[in-house]
Amino acid sequence: THVSHLKGTSAMMMKVLLYNILQRICNIAVTLFIYLASSENPGVAFDVWSAQCMVVIGTNMLPIPGAVGISDYLLIDSFGTIGFDAMGAVNLSLLSRTISFYFSVIVCGASLIIYAISNKIKEKKQEKKAEKKAEADLIRRQKDAEAKAYEIEQAARAQKAKADADPSDVLLSNNAAGFENEMLQMERKFWLQEQMVL
C-alpha cells in the first residue's frame, strides 16, 4: 500500500512539515512587516496578522484560484473592518500581494527559465562531447582495421613466398598458396566490411 512506503520516513516528514510551516509563516508575515514599516500605529499589528491568517485559511479552503481577485477582496474587506480607510487597505493589500505572490511568481519563473537554459547548454555540451568521442572511436577503429588489413596482407605475402621457396611440388604449393591467399583476402574483405558497418 501507499502507507507502507512512508514507513521509516518520519524524520523526513517532520522536516517537510516544519519547512512548510515556516514558509507559511514567512508568507503571512509579509503583510505584517509592510504594515509595521508604513504605519505609525503598531497597536493593531496583531489584528493585521490575524486578518491575513484568516484570508489565507479562507482562500486555501475554497476551491477557487487566488488570481481571480478573491484574496485581494478578502484582504481589503478585512483591513476595512480593522479600521483602515479604503486607500490604506488597497495599498496594503497590493503591496502584500505583490511581494508575497507576484514577486515570488516572477522569481520562480526566472529561475525556471535559467534552469531550462542551463540544462539545454549542458545537453549541447554533452552531445558535442559524445560526437567527439564517437569520431575518435571511429578513427581508432579505422586505424585498427588498417593495421589488421596490413597484417593479413603481410601474412598472405609470407605464405606466397613460402610456397615459392619450396618447388618440390609445384602444383600442390601453388594450390595451397592460392587457397591461403584467397582465404586471407576474403577475411580482409569481411573485416573491412564489418568495420564500415560499425
VOLUM-142992 format. One line per 2 residues: their letters; for each residue x, y, z of N, C-alpha, C. Coordinates in nm, 3 decimals. Example, Ala and Ser with C-alpha at 12.3 -4.5 7.8 and 13.67 -1.06 7.14 Angstrom:
VOLUM-142992
as	1.319 -0.569 0.780 1.230 -0.450 0.780 1.320 -0.330 0.780; 1.285 -0.225 0.708 1.367 -0.106 0.714 1.290 0.003 0.787
This chain:
VOLUM-142992
th	0.084 -0.120 0.000 0.000 0.000 0.000 0.088 0.125 0.000; 0.023 0.240 -0.023 0.097 0.366 -0.024 0.146 0.404 0.115
vs	0.072 0.364 0.218 0.113 0.397 0.355 0.241 0.323 0.390; 0.259 0.202 0.340 0.379 0.124 0.374 0.505 0.190 0.321
hl	0.491 0.268 0.211 0.608 0.336 0.156 0.655 0.449 0.248; 0.567 0.500 0.334 0.604 0.609 0.425 0.669 0.558 0.553
kg	0.672 0.427 0.571 0.730 0.370 0.692 0.880 0.398 0.695; 0.925 0.450 0.808 1.066 0.480 0.825 1.107 0.617 0.773
ts	1.009 0.697 0.731 1.038 0.831 0.679 0.983 0.940 0.770; 0.962 0.907 0.897 0.902 1.005 0.989 0.990 1.128 1.005
am	1.121 1.110 1.010 1.212 1.224 1.026 1.202 1.318 0.905; 1.198 1.261 0.787 1.186 1.343 0.667 1.051 1.413 0.662
mm	0.943 1.342 0.702 0.811 1.403 0.701 0.803 1.519 0.799; 0.864 1.505 0.915 0.865 1.613 1.014 0.944 1.733 0.961
kv	1.053 1.706 0.891 1.132 1.815 0.834 1.052 1.888 0.726; 0.982 1.813 0.642 0.899 1.875 0.538 0.788 1.958 0.601
ll	0.725 1.903 0.707 0.618 1.976 0.775 0.671 2.105 0.837; 0.790 2.099 0.899 0.849 2.217 0.960 0.878 2.324 0.854
yn	0.936 2.283 0.742 0.965 2.379 0.635 0.837 2.440 0.579; 0.733 2.359 0.567 0.606 2.409 0.516 0.546 2.514 0.611
il	0.553 2.485 0.742 0.501 2.580 0.841 0.581 2.710 0.837; 0.713 2.700 0.829 0.797 2.820 0.822 0.768 2.900 0.695
qr	0.746 2.830 0.585 0.714 2.900 0.460 0.581 2.974 0.471; 0.483 2.911 0.535 0.353 2.976 0.554 0.365 3.099 0.645
ic	0.442 3.084 0.752 0.459 3.196 0.845 0.526 3.313 0.776; 0.631 3.284 0.698 0.701 3.392 0.627 0.609 3.459 0.525
ni	0.525 3.381 0.459 0.434 3.436 0.360 0.330 3.527 0.426; 0.279 3.483 0.540 0.179 3.563 0.611 0.243 3.687 0.674
av	0.369 3.672 0.717 0.436 3.783 0.785 0.468 3.900 0.693; 0.460 3.879 0.562 0.489 3.988 0.469 0.396 4.106 0.494
tl	0.267 4.076 0.506 0.169 4.183 0.530 0.197 4.256 0.661; 0.231 4.179 0.764 0.258 4.240 0.895 0.377 4.335 0.887
fi	0.485 4.294 0.824 0.604 4.378 0.817 0.581 4.500 0.727; 0.502 4.484 0.622 0.468 4.601 0.540 0.389 4.702 0.623
yl	0.297 4.652 0.703 0.218 4.743 0.788 0.306 4.812 0.890; 0.394 4.735 0.956 0.482 4.795 1.056 0.577 4.897 0.995
as	0.619 4.875 0.870 0.712 4.968 0.806 0.643 5.094 0.756; 0.512 5.089 0.734 0.444 5.204 0.674 0.343 5.270 0.767
se	0.331 5.221 0.890 0.230 5.276 0.980 0.295 5.325 1.109; 0.232 5.424 1.169 0.280 5.475 1.297 0.196 5.423 1.414
np	0.109 5.329 1.386 0.023 5.274 1.491 0.040 5.123 1.496; 0.142 5.075 1.569 0.164 4.931 1.577 0.065 4.859 1.668
gv	-0.030 4.931 1.723 -0.123 4.868 1.817 -0.214 4.765 1.753; -0.241 4.779 1.624 -0.329 4.685 1.555 -0.250 4.584 1.471
af	-0.122 4.569 1.503 -0.038 4.476 1.426 -0.090 4.333 1.439; -0.134 4.296 1.560 -0.187 4.160 1.577 -0.317 4.142 1.498
dv	-0.398 4.249 1.489 -0.520 4.240 1.408 -0.487 4.222 1.260; -0.382 4.291 1.213 -0.340 4.273 1.074 -0.293 4.130 1.050
ws	-0.213 4.078 1.144 -0.166 3.938 1.136 -0.284 3.842 1.134; -0.381 3.863 1.221 -0.497 3.775 1.229 -0.580 3.782 1.100
aq	-0.598 3.903 1.048 -0.675 3.919 0.925 -0.607 3.845 0.809; -0.475 3.858 0.801 -0.402 3.788 0.694 -0.413 3.637 0.710
cm	-0.406 3.588 0.834 -0.421 3.443 0.859 -0.559 3.396 0.815; -0.663 3.472 0.847 -0.798 3.433 0.809 -0.816 3.432 0.657
vv	-0.754 3.530 0.590 -0.762 3.534 0.444 -0.694 3.413 0.383; -0.575 3.377 0.434 -0.502 3.261 0.382 -0.582 3.133 0.403
ig	-0.638 3.118 0.524 -0.718 2.998 0.552 -0.841 2.993 0.463; -0.907 3.109 0.447 -1.027 3.111 0.365 -1.001 3.079 0.219
tn	-0.896 3.139 0.162 -0.866 3.114 0.021 -0.813 2.973 -0.002; -0.747 2.917 0.098 -0.698 2.780 0.081 -0.811 2.678 0.093
ml	-0.912 2.709 0.167 -1.023 2.615 0.184 -1.120 2.620 0.067; -1.132 2.735 0.001 -1.226 2.746 -0.111 -1.162 2.693 -0.239
pi	-1.237 2.618 -0.320 -1.182 2.562 -0.445 -1.179 2.664 -0.558; -1.113 2.776 -0.536 -1.104 2.881 -0.637 -0.960 2.930 -0.641
pg	-0.913 2.970 -0.758 -0.777 3.026 -0.766 -0.770 3.166 -0.708; -0.662 3.195 -0.640 -0.647 3.328 -0.579 -0.631 3.438 -0.680
av	-0.593 3.403 -0.801 -0.569 3.505 -0.902 -0.697 3.570 -0.953; -0.814 3.517 -0.917 -0.938 3.578 -0.965 -0.976 3.701 -0.884
gi	-0.898 3.732 -0.779 -0.924 3.852 -0.701 -0.986 3.828 -0.566; -1.013 3.702 -0.531 -1.076 3.671 -0.403 -0.985 3.711 -0.287
sd	-0.855 3.679 -0.299 -0.762 3.714 -0.191 -0.755 3.864 -0.171; -0.748 3.937 -0.280 -0.742 4.083 -0.270 -0.870 4.140 -0.207
yl	-0.982 4.087 -0.249 -1.109 4.136 -0.193 -1.118 4.108 -0.043; -1.079 3.985 -0.004 -1.085 3.950 0.138 -0.988 4.034 0.220
li	-0.869 4.060 0.165 -0.772 4.144 0.236 -0.826 4.286 0.256; -0.877 4.344 0.149 -0.928 4.482 0.158 -1.046 4.489 0.254
ds	-1.136 4.390 0.247 -1.252 4.389 0.336 -1.210 4.369 0.481; -1.113 4.279 0.503 -1.067 4.254 0.641 -0.997 4.377 0.698
fg	-0.913 4.441 0.619 -0.845 4.560 0.668 -0.945 4.674 0.693; -1.051 4.675 0.616 -1.155 4.777 0.639 -1.224 4.757 0.771
ti	-1.245 4.634 0.813 -1.310 4.608 0.942 -1.218 4.642 1.059; -1.087 4.639 1.036 -0.992 4.674 1.142 -0.991 4.825 1.167
gf	-1.017 4.904 1.064 -1.015 5.048 1.081 -0.940 5.120 0.972; -0.892 5.047 0.871 -0.822 5.112 0.759 -0.923 5.185 0.671
da	-0.879 5.298 0.617 -0.963 5.362 0.515 -0.947 5.285 0.383; -1.026 5.320 0.285 -1.027 5.245 0.159 -0.891 5.248 0.090
mg	-0.828 5.366 0.082 -0.699 5.377 0.015 -0.590 5.302 0.089; -0.589 5.309 0.222 -0.488 5.237 0.300 -0.503 5.087 0.287
av	-0.627 5.038 0.287 -0.650 4.894 0.272 -0.605 4.845 0.135; -0.634 4.925 0.032 -0.593 4.886 -0.104 -0.441 4.887 -0.117
nl	-0.377 4.990 -0.064 -0.231 4.998 -0.074 -0.165 4.881 -0.001; -0.210 4.853 0.120 -0.152 4.742 0.197 -0.176 4.610 0.127
sl	-0.295 4.592 0.072 -0.326 4.467 0.001 -0.240 4.450 -0.123; -0.226 4.559 -0.201 -0.147 4.549 -0.324 0.000 4.524 -0.295
ls	0.055 4.594 -0.195 0.196 4.570 -0.160 0.217 4.429 -0.109; 0.124 4.382 -0.025 0.137 4.248 0.029 0.131 4.142 -0.080
rt	0.033 4.156 -0.169 0.018 4.057 -0.276 0.134 4.065 -0.376; 0.184 4.186 -0.399 0.296 4.200 -0.493 0.420 4.127 -0.442
is	0.450 4.143 -0.314 0.571 4.081 -0.258 0.552 3.932 -0.234; 0.438 3.894 -0.175 0.419 3.754 -0.136 0.376 3.665 -0.251
fy	0.318 3.721 -0.357 0.266 3.637 -0.466 0.335 3.668 -0.599; 0.316 3.790 -0.649 0.365 3.822 -0.783 0.518 3.820 -0.790
fs	0.583 3.874 -0.688 0.730 3.871 -0.687 0.781 3.727 -0.683; 0.713 3.642 -0.603 0.753 3.501 -0.597 0.735 3.433 -0.732
vi	0.623 3.464 -0.799 0.599 3.405 -0.931 0.707 3.448 -1.031; 0.744 3.577 -1.027 0.846 3.628 -1.119 0.981 3.561 -1.091
vc	1.018 3.553 -0.963 1.146 3.493 -0.927 1.149 3.345 -0.966; 1.040 3.273 -0.935 1.035 3.130 -0.969 1.036 3.110 -1.121
ga	0.963 3.196 -1.194 0.964 3.185 -1.340 1.101 3.211 -1.398; 1.168 3.315 -1.348 1.304 3.344 -1.396 1.400 3.230 -1.363
sl	1.387 3.175 -1.242 1.472 3.062 -1.202 1.448 2.942 -1.292; 1.321 2.917 -1.326 1.288 2.804 -1.414 1.346 2.825 -1.553
ii	1.338 2.947 -1.605 1.393 2.976 -1.738 1.545 2.958 -1.738; 1.611 3.011 -1.634 1.757 2.996 -1.624 1.795 2.849 -1.613
ya	1.719 2.773 -1.534 1.746 2.629 -1.519 1.730 2.556 -1.652; 1.623 2.590 -1.727 1.600 2.525 -1.856 1.710 2.559 -1.955
is	1.752 2.686 -1.957 1.859 2.726 -2.049 1.991 2.658 -2.013; 2.021 2.653 -1.883 2.146 2.588 -1.841 2.144 2.439 -1.874
nk	2.028 2.375 -1.858 2.018 2.233 -1.894 2.037 2.213 -2.045; 1.980 2.306 -2.124 1.996 2.296 -2.269 2.142 2.310 -2.308
ik	2.212 2.404 -2.243 2.355 2.423 -2.272 2.434 2.298 -2.233; 2.401 2.240 -2.117 2.470 2.117 -2.074 2.444 2.003 -2.171
ek	2.320 1.992 -2.219 2.288 1.885 -2.314 2.366 1.902 -2.444; 2.378 2.027 -2.491 2.454 2.051 -2.613 2.601 2.016 -2.593
kq	2.655 2.053 -2.476 2.795 2.019 -2.447 2.814 1.868 -2.443; 2.719 1.798 -2.381 2.728 1.653 -2.375 2.717 1.590 -2.513
ek	2.629 1.647 -2.598 2.617 1.596 -2.734 2.745 1.616 -2.812; 2.806 1.736 -2.799 2.933 1.760 -2.867 3.041 1.666 -2.816
ka	3.043 1.644 -2.685 3.142 1.553 -2.628 3.121 1.412 -2.679; 2.993 1.369 -2.689 2.964 1.236 -2.740 3.002 1.224 -2.887
ek	2.978 1.331 -2.965 3.017 1.330 -3.106 3.168 1.319 -3.122; 3.243 1.396 -3.041 3.389 1.388 -3.047 3.438 1.249 -3.009
ka	3.373 1.191 -2.907 3.414 1.056 -2.865 3.384 0.955 -2.974; 3.265 0.968 -3.037 3.230 0.876 -3.146 3.326 0.891 -3.264
ea	3.365 1.017 -3.294 3.460 1.040 -3.402 3.596 0.981 -3.370; 3.638 0.996 -3.244 3.766 0.938 -3.203 3.761 0.785 -3.210
dl	3.647 0.727 -3.168 3.633 0.582 -3.175 3.634 0.533 -3.320; 3.570 0.609 -3.409 3.570 0.572 -3.550 3.710 0.576 -3.608
ir	3.785 0.682 -3.574 3.923 0.691 -3.622 4.007 0.575 -3.569; 3.985 0.542 -3.439 4.060 0.431 -3.381 4.026 0.299 -3.449
rq	3.895 0.278 -3.478 3.855 0.153 -3.544 3.910 0.147 -3.686; 3.914 0.263 -3.754 3.971 0.265 -3.888 4.119 0.230 -3.886
kd	4.190 0.285 -3.788 4.333 0.252 -3.775 4.353 0.105 -3.743; 4.267 0.052 -3.654 4.276 -0.091 -3.622 4.247 -0.176 -3.745
ae	4.148 -0.133 -3.824 4.114 -0.208 -3.945 4.230 -0.204 -4.045; 4.293 -0.086 -4.058 4.406 -0.075 -4.149 4.523 -0.162 -4.101
ak	4.546 -0.162 -3.968 4.655 -0.245 -3.916 4.626 -0.393 -3.937; 4.498 -0.433 -3.914 4.461 -0.572 -3.934 4.473 -0.612 -4.081
ay	4.430 -0.522 -4.169 4.442 -0.550 -4.313 4.588 -0.563 -4.354; 4.672 -0.478 -4.295 4.815 -0.486 -4.325 4.873 -0.619 -4.278
ei	4.832 -0.663 -4.159 4.880 -0.792 -4.108 4.835 -0.907 -4.199; 4.709 -0.899 -4.244 4.659 -1.005 -4.333 4.736 -1.006 -4.465
eq	4.762 -0.886 -4.516 4.836 -0.877 -4.642 4.978 -0.930 -4.627; 5.041 -0.896 -4.515 5.176 -0.947 -4.491 5.176 -1.098 -4.475
aa	5.075 -1.153 -4.410 5.067 -1.298 -4.395 5.047 -1.366 -4.529; 4.966 -1.303 -4.615 4.944 -1.360 -4.748 5.074 -1.359 -4.829
ra	5.149 -1.251 -4.819 5.275 -1.245 -4.891 5.375 -1.348 -4.837; 5.377 -1.363 -4.704 5.468 -1.462 -4.646 5.431 -1.602 -4.690
qk	5.302 -1.629 -4.696 5.257 -1.762 -4.739 5.295 -1.787 -4.885; 5.281 -1.684 -4.965 5.317 -1.699 -5.107 5.467 -1.718 -5.123
ak	5.543 -1.643 -5.044 5.689 -1.658 -5.051 5.733 -1.797 -5.006; 5.667 -1.851 -4.907 5.699 -1.985 -4.858 5.668 -2.090 -4.963
ad	5.555 -2.072 -5.031 5.519 -2.167 -5.137 5.616 -2.158 -5.254; 5.662 -2.038 -5.284 5.758 -2.021 -5.394 5.895 -2.079 -5.359
ad	5.928 -2.081 -5.232 6.060 -2.129 -5.191 6.069 -2.281 -5.188; 5.957 -2.351 -5.195 5.959 -2.498 -5.191 5.900 -2.551 -5.321
ps	5.984 -2.567 -5.424 5.932 -2.609 -5.555 5.922 -2.760 -5.570; 5.930 -2.836 -5.461 5.925 -2.981 -5.470 5.795 -3.030 -5.532
dv	5.690 -2.965 -5.493 5.560 -2.999 -5.552 5.495 -2.868 -5.596; 5.522 -2.832 -5.715 5.481 -2.701 -5.762 5.331 -2.687 -5.765
ll	5.263 -2.791 -5.814 5.118 -2.783 -5.825 5.053 -2.772 -5.688; 5.101 -2.856 -5.595 5.044 -2.852 -5.459 5.075 -2.721 -5.390
sn	5.197 -2.672 -5.411 5.236 -2.546 -5.347 5.154 -2.430 -5.402; 5.138 -2.433 -5.534 5.060 -2.323 -5.593 4.914 -2.327 -5.549
na	4.861 -2.448 -5.543 4.722 -2.460 -5.498 4.706 -2.414 -5.352; 4.801 -2.457 -5.269 4.795 -2.418 -5.128 4.811 -2.267 -5.111
ag	4.906 -2.214 -5.185 4.928 -2.070 -5.176 4.807 -1.992 -5.227; 4.752 -2.044 -5.339 4.634 -1.976 -5.392 4.516 -1.985 -5.297
fe	4.498 -2.101 -5.234 4.387 -2.117 -5.139 4.406 -2.029 -5.016; 4.527 -2.028 -4.962 4.555 -1.946 -4.845 4.539 -1.797 -4.879
ne	4.589 -1.762 -4.995 4.577 -1.621 -5.035 4.431 -1.581 -5.052; 4.353 -1.669 -5.111 4.211 -1.640 -5.130 4.139 -1.627 -4.996
ml	4.169 -1.717 -4.901 4.107 -1.710 -4.770 4.146 -1.583 -4.696; 4.272 -1.544 -4.704 4.317 -1.423 -4.638 4.252 -1.299 -4.700
qm	4.237 -1.300 -4.833 4.172 -1.187 -4.898 4.025 -1.177 -4.857; 3.959 -1.291 -4.846 3.819 -1.291 -4.801 3.808 -1.242 -4.658
er	3.900 -1.286 -4.573 3.898 -1.241 -4.434 3.920 -1.091 -4.426; 4.009 -1.040 -4.505 4.034 -0.896 -4.510 3.909 -0.820 -4.555
kf	3.843 -0.873 -4.657 3.722 -0.808 -4.708 3.613 -0.804 -4.602; 3.590 -0.917 -4.535 3.486 -0.922 -4.431 3.520 -0.831 -4.315
wl	3.647 -0.824 -4.280 3.690 -0.737 -4.170 3.662 -0.590 -4.203; 3.698 -0.548 -4.322 3.674 -0.411 -4.363 3.524 -0.379 -4.369
qe	3.445 -0.474 -4.417 3.302 -0.452 -4.422 3.244 -0.438 -4.281; 3.293 -0.520 -4.190 3.244 -0.512 -4.051 3.281 -0.378 -3.989
qm	3.401 -0.330 -4.014 3.441 -0.202 -3.959 3.362 -0.087 -4.021; 3.329 -0.096 -4.147 3.250 0.009 -4.211 3.109 0.013 -4.153
vl	3.053 -0.102 -4.120 2.918 -0.107 -4.059 2.920 -0.048 -3.920; 3.023 -0.080 -3.842 3.033 -0.029 -3.706 3.058 0.121 -3.709
